[in-house]
């Protein structure tokens, strides 16, 4: 009975992945939902429920600090801050993109480029640069997308003030 249940589960999972690929426009969480359906089908066929998933296994990546204030920076100068990314889960998470909604700021992954794999309970870093080209306040948002079954996104607010040298 168990081999049959596993075969049914694998078939449902293969169909779910194929369906998810054809419906990708519905967003990154779609694959997670179809995989959950596949697991439920296996559980039903086996007659055994899966063990409960711990709350921390669904946590988003933790970004510290949650906001970055660069203070006053001379026009055409720059300031850098490091953002720590912590994976609180029991499995590897991959940062697939990090983008900033502002022209005053830029982001890079350290020590390598994205995608950035962060091991279970591990950390990684992003370096954020503020380089004002005009005088005045500048604000923005860093958006980090994590590749996981549920499709996770985290945000950090950014601000700084460009001043005359």
C-alpha positions as CSV (number, residue, x, y, z in Angstrom):
1,X,0.0,0.0,0.0
2,X,2.8,2.4,0.8
3,X,4.5,2.0,-2.6
4,X,1.2,2.7,-4.3
5,X,0.7,5.8,-2.1
6,X,4.2,7.1,-3.0
7,X,3.6,6.5,-6.7
8,X,0.3,8.4,-6.5
9,X,2.0,11.2,-4.6
10,X,4.8,11.5,-7.2
11,X,2.3,11.5,-10.0
12,X,0.3,14.3,-8.3
13,X,3.5,16.2,-7.6
14,X,4.6,15.9,-11.2
15,X,1.2,17.1,-12.4
16,X,1.3,19.9,-9.8
17,X,4.7,21.2,-11.0
18,X,3.6,21.0,-14.6
19,X,0.4,22.9,-13.8
20,X,2.3,25.5,-11.8
21,X,4.7,26.1,-14.7
22,X,1.8,26.8,-17.0
23,X,0.1,29.1,-14.5
24,X,3.3,31.0,-13.4
25,X,1.6,34.3,-13.9
26,X,-0.5,33.7,-10.7
27,X,2.6,34.4,-8.5
28,X,5.3,32.6,-6.6
29,X,3.0,31.1,-4.0
30,X,1.2,28.9,-6.6
31,X,3.8,26.2,-6.5
32,X,3.7,26.0,-2.7
33,X,-0.1,25.5,-2.9
34,X,0.1,22.8,-5.5
35,X,2.8,21.0,-3.6
36,X,0.6,21.1,-0.5
37,X,-2.2,19.5,-2.5
38,X,0.3,16.8,-3.6
39,X,1.3,16.0,0.0
40,X,-2.4,15.8,1.1
41,X,-3.0,13.3,-1.7
42,X,-0.1,11.1,-0.5
43,X,-1.3,11.4,3.1
44,X,-4.8,10.4,2.1
45,X,-3.5,7.4,0.0
46,X,-1.3,6.2,2.9
47,X,-3.9,6.9,5.5
48,X,-1.3,8.7,7.6
49,X,-1.1,12.4,8.3
50,X,2.1,14.4,7.9
51,X,3.7,15.6,11.2
52,X,2.7,19.2,11.9
53,X,5.0,21.9,10.4
54,X,6.5,24.1,13.1
55,X,5.6,27.8,12.9
56,X,9.2,28.9,12.4
57,X,9.5,26.8,9.2
58,X,7.2,29.2,7.5
59,X,9.0,32.4,8.7
60,X,10.3,34.9,6.3
61,X,13.9,35.7,6.2
62,X,14.8,38.1,9.0
63,X,16.5,41.4,7.9
64,X,18.4,43.4,10.5
65,X,18.1,46.3,10.9
66,X,14.5,46.7,9.6
67,X,15.2,50.3,8.4
68,X,18.4,52.1,7.3
69,X,19.0,55.8,7.9
70,X,22.1,57.0,6.1
71,X,21.9,60.5,7.7
72,X,23.6,63.4,5.8
73,X,25.9,62.6,2.9
74,X,27.7,65.0,0.6
75,X,26.4,65.2,-3.0
76,X,28.4,62.8,-5.2
77,X,29.7,61.2,-2.0
78,X,28.5,57.8,-0.7
79,X,27.7,56.0,2.5
80,X,27.4,52.2,2.9
81,X,25.4,50.1,5.3
82,X,25.4,46.3,5.7
83,X,22.0,44.5,6.1
84,X,22.2,41.1,7.8
85,X,19.9,38.4,6.4
86,X,19.1,35.6,8.9
87,X,17.4,32.3,7.9
88,X,15.4,31.1,10.9
89,X,14.2,28.0,9.1
90,X,15.5,24.4,9.1
91,X,16.2,24.4,5.4
92,X,18.2,26.5,2.9
93,X,16.6,29.7,1.6
94,X,17.8,31.4,-1.6
95,X,17.6,35.2,-2.0
96,X,16.7,35.4,-5.7
97,X,16.4,39.1,-6.1
98,X,17.1,42.3,-4.2
99,X,15.8,45.6,-5.7
100,X,15.5,49.1,-4.6
101,X,12.7,51.5,-5.4
102,X,14.7,54.7,-5.6
103,X,17.5,56.2,-7.7
104,X,19.6,57.3,-4.7
105,X,20.4,53.8,-3.4
106,X,22.0,50.6,-4.8
107,X,22.3,47.1,-3.4
108,X,24.9,44.3,-3.8
109,X,25.2,40.8,-2.2
110,X,28.3,40.0,-0.2
111,X,30.6,38.1,-0.9
112,X,29.0,37.0,-4.2
113,X,26.2,38.1,-6.5
114,X,22.6,36.9,-6.4
115,X,21.1,34.4,-6.1
116,X,22.4,34.1,-2.5
117,X,21.8,30.7,-0.7
118,X,21.5,31.0,3.0
119,X,21.8,27.7,4.9
120,X,19.4,26.7,7.6
121,X,19.8,29.0,10.6
122,X,22.6,30.8,8.7
123,X,23.2,34.4,7.7
124,X,24.2,36.4,4.7
125,X,24.6,40.1,4.0
126,X,23.6,42.7,1.5
127,X,25.5,46.0,1.2
128,X,23.3,49.1,0.6
129,X,24.9,52.3,-0.8
130,X,23.4,55.8,-0.7
131,X,24.9,58.1,-3.3
132,X,23.0,61.4,-3.5
133,X,23.3,63.5,-6.7
134,X,21.1,66.3,-5.6
135,X,20.5,68.2,-2.3
136,X,17.6,67.1,-0.1
137,X,15.9,64.1,1.4
138,X,15.8,60.8,-0.5
139,X,13.9,57.7,0.6
140,X,13.3,54.3,-0.9
141,X,12.5,50.7,-0.2
142,X,14.7,47.6,-0.5
143,X,12.6,44.6,-1.6
144,X,14.1,41.1,-1.1
145,X,12.5,38.1,-2.8
146,X,13.2,34.6,-1.3
147,X,12.7,31.4,-3.3
148,X,10.7,29.2,-1.1
149,X,7.5,27.1,-1.5
150,X,5.3,30.0,-0.2
151,X,7.1,32.8,-2.1
152,X,8.5,35.2,0.5
153,X,9.2,38.9,0.2
154,X,10.8,41.2,2.8
155,X,11.2,45.0,2.8
156,X,13.5,47.5,4.5
157,X,12.8,51.2,4.4
158,X,15.8,53.5,3.3
159,X,16.4,57.2,3.8
160,X,19.2,59.7,3.6
161,X,19.8,63.4,3.0
162,X,22.0,64.8,0.3
163,X,23.9,67.9,1.4
164,X,26.3,70.3,-0.4
165,X,30.0,69.4,0.1
